[in-house]
């Protein structure tokens, strides 16, 4: 096992310890043992602080043996909500970076049928293998998997109508480089959707994301959700129109918060 792989396992152990501590805190609180509940909660908070600081310094992807975490309910970042924000249309070609086991990919691929294509790229081949197994069971044949690095996308310029990544940017060592690559492979009128959730140890704040997007040549044209669970909608350069060609207006969800 290499040094990087060892650190990934240590990080994963820290996260699982935090999760176990929160569960213990809840259980002991329900039993009325407030001393143990407070101690467990304090440990969980400490592990969270350490994990987030570590992630900012040395970001790493979610290891495959923790794939089951991706199946937990997503709340505001559900596949249904992504589809509402992304607005995929049949015939489009869309890219997902860091699809994991395909929680969102399967829904978007279905929306692109009959002649649209969803490309997915992940650093973990095992994640892609499980994704494709799930796609086969659902009869989806329009997903094209590829193992690779978000900082060096193996696609030609102006290939995609849209791209999205959810809880992934903070796992990339150079987020700006990844966004620049996404701008390169998007069509001039393409759109990029980025989703972030505060519970994720690799969370990227909205302010930080907006700055990274600007550095990569994107323009923020819309947003939805709350400051702790948001969607950000970008366009290359100064383009700011919806897939239908009309100027994008904020929905009720998008108007729920502004910065």
Buried (B, 14 or more C-beta within 10 A) or exposed (E): EEEEEEEBEEBBEBBEBBBBBBEBBEEBBEEEEEEBBEBBBEBBBEBBEBBBEBBBEEBBBBBBEEBEEBEEEBEBBBBEBBBEBBBBBEEBBBBBBBBBBBBBBBBBBBBBBEEBBBBBBBBBEBBBBBBBEBBEEEEBEBBBBBBBBBBEBEBEEBBBBBBBBBBBBBBBEBBBBBBBBBBBBBBEBBBBBBBBBEEBBBBBBBEBBBEBBBEBBBBBBBBBBEBBBBBBBBBBEEBBEBBEEEEBEEEEBBEBBEE
